[in-house]
């Protein structure tokens, strides 16, 4: 049993959050257009799911696969990315931002390992990856949906 905390309910000592099928259900404060806010019980991607997906990136170890090109990485990752967006993105696309931030960090590490001209310069690697996102916006599935490099 979980206590569904909302405005007007003030019970103490009960669990307020639970995880189910990769989503975390918990009270969240939502804002209205007129700057008012209210407390509502809602769901978003759970922390365990984010850790599991980041573990997938680690397990693939693609940042060390310097013999492959960026198109090969896109082929390797796009099906997984599509599945995660289809499952978790139906509820809250915003909760996928940390996952794609970690993916972009891994891509930058791949660039630094593959191209010697970027060795030691993360800034140049980020600029190159931004240029790739502009030149090939459909290369990775999440780029098509607007998850660009920050």
Long-range contacts (C-beta under 8 A, 24 or more apart in sequence): 4-41, 5-39, 5-41, 6-39, 6-40, 6-41, 7-38, 7-39, 19-46, 19-48, 22-46, 22-48, 22-49, 22-87, 22-88, 23-49, 23-88, 23-91, 43-91, 43-92, 44-91, 44-92, 44-94, 44-95, 45-88, 45-91, 45-92, 45-95, 45-96, 45-99, 49-88, 50-98, 50-99, 53-84, 53-99, 54-99, 54-102, 56-80, 57-102, 57-103, 57-106, 62-106, 62-110, 63-106, 63-107, 63-109, 63-110, 63-113, 64-110, 64-113, 65-110, 66-110, 66-113, 66-114, 70-107, 70-132, 70-139, 71-139, 73-107, 73-110, 74-139, 74-140, 77-103, 77-140, 78-140, 78-141, 81-140, 81-141, 81-142, 82-141, 85-141, 85-142, 85-145, 89-145, 93-145, 96-142, 96-147, 97-147, 100-142, 100-147, 101-150, 103-142, 104-129, 104-149, 104-150
